[in-house]
Amino acid sequence: MNYQESFKKGSLEMLILQLLTEKDCYGYELSQLLFERTSGVFSVPEGSMYPALYKLSEKGYITFKKELVGKRRERVYYHIEENGRKYLTCLLEAYQVVTDSILKIIGTN
């Protein structure tokens, strides 16, 4: 795994939770939003997206509901819960501290 992939993997939960503060989304929709809003930097395959969603769900940060799309197809929508919002706040604060610290070392030129 290259360095950029490591940074992205470590940020995925934070970004998923942030997107879910805007609206409930299904997995593929989250992947598309990440790709679009980052101009292609975050291209998250299913093999990375769904384990992250399952982990967030197991921890109680998000919940999901299945909705029928068409006559037979189900789509799973994910919803951020209050403790997920609190966890997101902690992640954002930690991200800011780390980013500020890095910038102190490398400079902000």
N, C-alpha and C positions, 0 to 999 in steps of 0.2 A: 504494500500500500504506500502510495506517495504521501508527502507531507500535506498537500492540499486535501487529499481524501481524509486524512486523519483529522484535520480541522473541521471538515464538513461533517464527519461522523459524530464528532463531539458536540456539534451545534444542532443536530437534527431534532432532538427532543424539544429544545427551546423554540426552534422555528415552527415546528408542528403546533405546539401549544399557542404560539403567537397567532398563527393563522386561525386557529380554532376560537380565538377571542373575537374574531370578526364574524364568523358564522360556522354552523355545523357543516362538515365536509366529509366526503367519502375518500378512500385512500388514493385512488387515481387522481381525483381532483386536487388533493394536497400535493401530489407529485407535480402536477401541471402548474399549480400556483407557484411552487418553489422554483421550478424551471423558468417560468415567465418573469417573475419578479427579480430573479438574479441573473437575467440575461443568459441563461444556460449554464451558469456556474454550478448550481445545484440540480444535477440530473440524478434523481433518486430512483433506483430500480425497485421493483416490488420486493426483491430479496432483502432490501434494507428498510423500506417503508413499513411493511407489515410487522416485522419483529419490533420495531420502535413503537408502533401503535399498540401491539399486544402488551408490551412492557408498561406503557403508560396506563393502559386499561387495568392490568393486574395490580398496579400500585394505587388505583382509584383516582388517578388524575383526570382520566377521561372515561366516558361511558359511550355506549354505542346502541343504535337501534337499527333494525332492518326494515327497509321500506320496499314495497313491491314496485318495480319499474316495468311497465308493460304488463303482460299477462302472467309471465312466469319468472322473470328475472328479479332477484333481490339485490338491493344496494345497501351497504352498511355505512351509515352516517355516524361520525364521531362527534362528541360534544364535550367541551371542557367543563369540569366541575369546579366548585369553589376551591377545593384543596389543590386542584391543578393550576388555578390562577395564582395561588400562594406560591406554589412550586416554581411557576414561571417567573414571578417577581424575584425569587431567590436566584434563579438561573441568570436573569438579566443583571442583577446586582453583581453577581460573581463575574459575569462576562465583562461588565464595565470595569471592575477592579483589575482584572487580568489585562484587558486592553490598555487601560491607563498605565499600568506598570510596564507593559511592553513598549509603549510609546515613549516612556521616560528613558528607556535604554536605547532605543533605535532613533529617537528624535522624531520630530513631527514635520520635518522639511518637506 
